């Protein structure tokens, strides 16, 4: 219905989830679309993390095999914090801004720049013919504390991700056997 109301010159694209591959409704949805964006992050059990490059690669190939349309792949450039209810169910997901949930038990789900780059390398080696490109979800902004830094994102996009450079220092205190330990990130990678 939407396609019929839009000018023919306007391209129509939607974001699709991997779970849609098993739905017969996908066959009816795809024909009027010019392309689909397959989101391969934050779509699985949060206990397993935000992004799994091996699973994402399987989803891309399966989706490309199933869909007769160009596809783009949506990749994460961010972290999220999740909190849990007492019964173990997900209570909240904090994205760009913290929710005022207080001290609720939670966990930060991190997206490793190294894992995303490894996924991109896998696509370079064996991309489906229908792969039209990559879409980045949550580009760095000054107000988004959970997005990668511009330097980290740029390093991944340009395939120039340097090794992580961490250093540790120990400083003795006035109390015997008590030390101040400082870990520092001395590189550009988050």
C-alpha positions as CSV (number, residue, x, y, z in Angstrom):
1,X,0.0,0.0,0.0
2,X,2.8,2.4,0.8
3,X,4.7,1.6,-2.4
4,X,1.5,2.5,-4.4
5,X,1.3,5.9,-2.7
6,X,4.9,6.8,-3.3
7,X,6.4,8.3,-6.5
8,X,8.0,5.5,-8.6
9,X,11.3,7.5,-8.6
10,X,11.5,7.2,-4.8
11,X,13.3,4.1,-3.5
12,X,11.7,2.1,-0.8
13,X,13.9,0.3,1.8
14,X,13.1,-1.2,5.2
15,X,15.1,-2.6,8.1
16,X,14.5,-6.4,8.5
17,X,15.4,-8.7,11.3
18,X,17.0,-12.2,10.9
19,X,14.0,-13.8,12.5
20,X,11.9,-12.7,9.5
21,X,13.7,-15.3,7.3
22,X,11.4,-18.0,8.6
23,X,8.2,-16.1,7.9
24,X,6.1,-16.7,4.7
25,X,5.0,-13.1,4.9
26,X,8.5,-12.1,3.8
27,X,7.7,-13.3,0.3
28,X,4.8,-10.9,0.1
29,X,6.7,-8.0,1.7
30,X,9.8,-8.0,-0.5
31,X,8.5,-7.5,-4.1
32,X,7.6,-3.8,-3.8
33,X,10.9,-3.0,-2.0
34,X,14.0,-1.7,-3.7
35,X,16.3,-3.0,-1.0
36,X,16.3,-4.3,2.6
37,X,18.6,-3.5,5.4
38,X,19.4,-6.5,7.6
39,X,20.0,-5.6,11.2
40,X,22.5,-8.1,12.6
41,X,23.0,-6.6,16.0
42,X,20.9,-6.3,19.2
43,X,18.4,-8.8,17.8
44,X,19.2,-11.9,19.9
45,X,19.2,-12.7,23.6
46,X,21.0,-9.9,25.4
47,X,22.7,-12.5,27.7
48,X,24.7,-13.4,24.6
49,X,25.8,-9.9,23.9
50,X,25.1,-7.2,21.3
51,X,26.9,-8.5,18.2
52,X,28.2,-11.9,17.2
53,X,30.3,-11.7,14.0
54,X,30.0,-15.5,13.2
55,X,26.2,-15.4,13.7
56,X,25.9,-12.2,11.7
57,X,27.8,-13.7,8.8
58,X,25.4,-16.7,8.7
59,X,22.4,-14.4,8.8
60,X,23.7,-12.3,5.9
61,X,24.3,-15.3,3.7
62,X,20.9,-17.0,4.6
63,X,19.0,-13.7,4.1
64,X,20.7,-13.0,0.8
65,X,19.9,-16.6,-0.4
66,X,16.2,-16.1,0.6
67,X,15.7,-12.5,-0.7
68,X,15.7,-11.5,-4.4
69,X,16.6,-7.9,-3.5
70,X,19.8,-5.9,-2.8
71,X,20.6,-5.9,0.9
72,X,22.6,-3.7,3.1
73,X,23.8,-4.9,6.5
74,X,23.3,-2.7,9.6
75,X,26.3,-2.8,11.9
76,X,26.6,-1.4,15.4
77,X,29.1,1.3,16.4
78,X,27.8,1.6,20.0
79,X,27.4,-0.1,23.3
80,X,24.2,-0.4,25.4
81,X,23.5,-1.0,29.1
82,X,20.8,-3.5,30.0
83,X,19.1,-4.0,33.3
84,X,17.2,-7.0,34.6
85,X,14.1,-7.6,36.7
86,X,14.3,-9.8,39.7
87,X,12.7,-12.7,37.7
88,X,15.6,-12.5,35.2
89,X,13.6,-10.8,32.4
90,X,14.9,-7.7,30.6
91,X,13.8,-4.5,32.4
92,X,15.4,-1.8,30.3
93,X,17.9,-1.0,27.5
94,X,19.8,2.3,27.8
95,X,21.1,3.6,24.6
96,X,22.3,7.2,23.8
97,X,21.2,8.5,27.2
98,X,21.0,6.8,30.6
99,X,17.6,6.0,31.9
100,X,17.0,7.0,35.5
101,X,16.8,3.4,36.8
102,X,19.0,4.0,39.8
103,X,21.2,1.1,40.9
104,X,19.2,-1.6,39.1
105,X,21.4,-4.6,38.3
106,X,22.8,-4.2,34.8
107,X,25.5,-5.0,32.4
108,X,27.0,-3.0,29.5
109,X,26.9,-4.9,26.3
110,X,29.9,-3.8,24.3
111,X,30.5,-3.9,20.5
112,X,34.1,-4.8,19.9
113,X,35.6,-2.8,17.0
114,X,37.9,-5.8,16.4
115,X,34.9,-8.1,16.0
116,X,33.1,-5.7,13.6
117,X,36.2,-5.4,11.5
118,X,36.7,-9.2,11.5
119,X,33.1,-9.4,10.2
120,X,33.8,-6.9,7.5
121,X,36.9,-8.8,6.5
122,X,34.7,-12.0,6.2
123,X,32.3,-10.1,3.9
124,X,35.2,-8.9,1.8
125,X,36.3,-12.5,1.3
126,X,32.8,-14.0,0.7
127,X,30.1,-11.4,0.1
128,X,26.8,-12.4,-1.3
129,X,26.2,-11.0,-4.8
130,X,23.2,-9.0,-3.5
131,X,25.2,-7.2,-0.8
132,X,24.8,-3.5,-1.7
133,X,26.7,-2.0,1.3
134,X,26.9,-1.4,5.0
135,X,24.7,0.9,7.2
136,X,26.2,2.1,10.5
137,X,23.9,2.3,13.4
138,X,24.6,5.2,15.7
139,X,27.4,7.2,14.3
140,X,29.5,9.0,16.9
141,X,28.0,12.2,18.3
142,X,29.1,14.4,21.3
143,X,25.9,13.6,23.2
144,X,26.0,9.8,22.8
145,X,28.3,8.4,25.5
146,X,27.8,4.9,24.4
147,X,28.8,5.3,20.7
148,X,32.3,4.6,19.5
149,X,34.6,7.6,19.3
150,X,35.0,9.1,15.9
151,X,38.6,7.9,15.8
152,X,37.5,4.3,16.5
153,X,34.7,4.4,14.0
154,X,37.0,5.9,11.3
155,X,39.7,3.3,12.0
156,X,37.2,0.4,11.5
157,X,35.6,2.0,8.4
158,X,39.1,2.6,6.8
159,X,40.4,-0.8,7.9
160,X,43.2,0.9,9.9
161,X,42.3,-0.3,13.3
162,X,45.5,-0.2,15.4
163,X,46.2,-2.7,18.2
164,X,44.8,-1.8,21.6
165,X,47.4,-0.1,23.6
166,X,46.9,-0.5,27.4
167,X,49.4,0.3,30.1
168,X,49.3,-0.4,33.8
169,X,51.1,1.5,36.6
170,X,51.5,0.6,40.3
171,X,52.1,3.3,42.9
172,X,52.8,2.4,46.5
173,X,50.7,4.0,49.1
174,X,51.5,4.9,52.7
175,X,50.0,1.6,53.8
176,X,52.1,-1.5,53.5
177,X,51.0,-3.9,50.8
178,X,48.5,-1.4,49.4
179,X,49.0,-0.1,45.9
180,X,47.1,2.2,43.5
181,X,46.7,0.4,40.2
182,X,46.0,2.6,37.1
183,X,45.0,1.2,33.8
184,X,45.3,3.5,30.8
185,X,44.2,3.3,27.2
186,X,47.1,4.9,25.4
187,X,45.7,4.4,21.9
188,X,42.8,5.7,19.8
189,X,40.7,2.5,20.0
190,X,37.9,2.6,22.5
